[in-house]
Amino acid sequence: MRRAVLAVAAALLALPVAGAGAAHAAPDRLRIARTGTDARVVEVPSRGNTLAVGNQLRGTVYTWAQGDPPCDPTGSTVYAGHAWRAGNGVADRWGRLRRGDRIRVGGCRFEVTRREFWSAKRRMGSLYSVSGPPRIVLVACKADDYSRRTVVFARKLGPRHVAGARVVGP
């Protein structure tokens, strides 16, 4: 049963990748206080024009090895995590994120600007960008409906937002 769920989750998280980012070291953790997320970040390759996410349900999120780092001054960094009906996925509660919630990754802070639920059939390539304002995008299966994805957009906060900001994680 678990193998079947992982296969479905991996298929639903297949993210088309486009563009070319700078080579870099992956940030070590992605932290979100509202959801209790404290996950190790793992860089993965793309295979067949999709993000080759691993099978770790808990405590791990995946990002494209050739993508831009989250603290870049422009463009998007995408993180994929598994959500699971049984409640064991790192992204089970990402659907609860609200505008203004804070995320910390790679030494930078981000603020959620919107959350959407997309069809699993919708192409995700537009989430990757090496231009435009700096942001991160979280993507996972919707925990209660694998035919949909939770997609969370967050903008990078500048230094003026650090003092007095609602700090996420330790």
N, C-alpha and C positions, 0 to 999 in steps of 0.2 A: 504494500500500500504506500509506504513512504517513498519508495523508488518511483512509483507512478506519479505521486504528487510532485516530487522533484523534477521529473521529466516535464510535467505540465508547466510548472513554475519556470523552468529554464526556457521552455518554448515561448511562454508569454513574455518573458523578459528580454527576448531577442531584440536588441536595439540596433537599427542600422547606423553605421558610423560613417561620417564624412569629414572632410577637412584634414588638416595636419596640424598637430600641436607640437609644442616644444618638448624635448626629452627632459625628464625631471624625476625626482624622487617622489614617490607617493606620500601624501601626508599620512601620519600614522593612525589618526582617530577621527571619526565623525561623531559629534555629540549633540544631542537634542534633549534638553531638560523636559519639555512637555511630554515626550513619548518615552522617556527613559532610555533612549538610544545612546549607547556608548560602543561604537563598532570599530573594529580594525578595518582599514582601507587597504584593499588588495588591487593592484593593477593587473588587468587581463588583456589579452590580445583580442582582435576581432577575427572571426572566422565566417566566411560566407557573407561578408558585409553586415554581420551582427556582433554585438558584444558577447564575448564568450564567458558568461558568468559562471562561477563555480557552484558547488552544491551545498555550501555552508548555510544553514538556515539562520543560525543565531550568531550574533556578535561579529558579522562580517558584511561589509558592503564592497561593491566592485566598481571600478572606474577603468576607462579605456587607457591602456598603457601609452598610447600615442597622443592622448588628449592634453589639453592645457591644464596646468595646475590651478587649484581653486583661487589662489591669491594673485593670479595674473590681472593686469589692469584692464583687460578686455576679454570678451568671450565667455563661453559657458563650459562648465565642468559637470558631467553627468555621473551620478552615483546610482547604482542599481542594488536593490536588496530584495530578499525573499519575504513574502508574506504567506502565512499558512493558516488554514481554517482552524487547526488544532491550537493555534496561539503560540507557536514556537519560532516564528520568523522575526528577524530583526526589524522588518518594516510593517509588522502587524498594525501598529498604531499611527503610521504616517498619515492615514486618512483623517486623523483628528487635528492635524496641524492647522493653525489659523493665521491669518494676516497678523504680522507683528511678532510671531514666535521667533526665537533666535536659534541659530545653528552655528556650531563652531567646527571648523575643519581647516587643517593646514596652517594653523596660527592666525586665521582670519575669522571674522564674525560675519554672519549673514542674517538677513531678516526675511521671513516668509512674506511674499507679496500676493501669492494666490495658490490655490489647490484645485485641481481638476480631476475628473475621472474620465478616462479615455477608453474607447473600445480597444481591445487587445489587437485588433486588426489594423488599427491606425499606425501609419509609419511614424517612427520616432526620429528620423534623420534631422528634422528641423531643430531638434533640441541641441545639437552640436553646433557651435559657432566659435570662430576665432576672432570675431569682431563684435562690436556692440558693447553695451555695458557689462561689467563683470557680474556673473551670477553662477549659482549652482542649481542643478535640477535633480530632484530625487524621483526615482521611478521604481515601482514595484507592482506586482499583482495586487488587486484589491482582495483583502483577506477573506471576505465573504462572497466574492464573485470573481472567479479566475478569468472570466471573459472580459474583465475590465482592468484597467491599470490606474493606480493612484499616481498622479504627477504633481509634484510640489516645486514651485519656483521660488527662489530666494535671491535677493540682491545683496551684493557685498556692501558692508558698512565701512565707512571711512574711519580714520583715527578719531574724529570728533564724536563718534558714536560709542567709543570704548569706555570712556569715563562715565560712570553711573549706569552703564548698560546692564540689562538683565543678563548676567553671565551664564553661559550654558556649560554644564559639566565642571569638573574640578579645575 
